[in-house]
Amino acid sequence: MIAETFEILMMIAFGTLAGTGIGLVIGFVAKKQKSEWPAMTREERIINVILVIVFCVICTAGLGFYYLL
């Protein structure tokens, strides 16, 4: 099945939104996130950014795979 441009953009948008939420929640639960960016150490910032990026990629790939089914 060939995806249209809008469908691809929607998968990317939903994957990014869901991945960001999941990454931030996991960072909060792991106590690696504070309410303000300057209050975090460099290590905590890096961990949060990596969590968000990884879960954005996972959610976008999952939505893309689900679309192909």
C-alpha positions as CSV (number, residue, x, y, z in Angstrom):
1,M,0.0,0.0,0.0
2,I,1.4,3.4,-0.9
3,A,1.0,6.1,1.8
4,E,0.0,9.6,0.9
5,T,2.0,12.6,2.1
6,F,-0.7,13.5,4.7
7,E,-0.7,10.0,6.2
8,I,3.1,10.0,6.6
9,L,3.0,13.4,8.2
10,M,0.3,12.3,10.6
11,M,2.3,9.2,11.6
12,I,5.3,11.4,12.3
13,A,3.3,13.9,14.2
14,F,1.4,11.3,16.4
15,G,4.6,9.3,16.9
16,T,6.5,12.5,18.0
17,L,3.7,13.6,20.3
18,A,3.3,10.1,21.9
19,G,7.1,9.6,22.2
20,T,7.6,13.0,23.8
21,G,4.9,12.3,26.4
22,I,6.2,8.8,27.1
23,G,9.8,10.0,27.3
24,L,9.0,12.8,29.7
25,V,6.8,10.6,31.9
26,I,9.6,8.0,32.2
27,G,12.1,10.7,33.0
28,F,9.8,12.0,35.7
29,V,9.2,8.6,37.2
30,A,13.0,7.8,37.2
31,K,13.5,11.2,39.0
32,K,15.8,12.4,36.2
33,Q,13.6,15.4,35.5
34,K,12.9,18.6,37.4
35,S,10.3,21.3,36.8
36,E,12.7,23.7,35.2
37,W,15.5,23.1,32.6
38,P,18.2,25.2,34.5
39,A,17.6,23.2,37.7
40,M,18.7,20.0,36.0
41,T,22.3,18.8,35.8
42,R,24.0,18.2,32.4
43,E,23.6,14.5,32.8
44,E,19.8,14.7,33.6
45,R,19.3,16.9,30.5
46,I,21.1,14.5,28.3
47,I,19.1,11.5,29.7
48,N,15.8,13.4,29.1
49,V,16.7,14.3,25.6
50,I,17.8,10.8,24.8
51,L,14.6,9.3,26.3
52,V,12.4,11.7,24.2
53,I,14.3,10.9,21.0
54,V,14.3,7.2,21.5
55,F,10.6,7.0,22.3
56,C,9.7,9.3,19.4
57,V,11.5,7.0,17.0
58,I,9.9,3.9,18.6
59,C,6.4,5.3,18.5
60,T,6.7,6.6,14.9
61,A,8.1,3.2,13.8
62,G,5.3,1.4,15.6
63,L,2.7,3.6,13.8
64,G,4.4,3.0,10.5
65,F,4.4,-0.7,11.0
66,Y,0.8,-0.7,12.1
67,Y,-0.2,1.2,9.0
68,L,1.5,-1.4,6.8
69,L,-0.6,-4.2,8.3
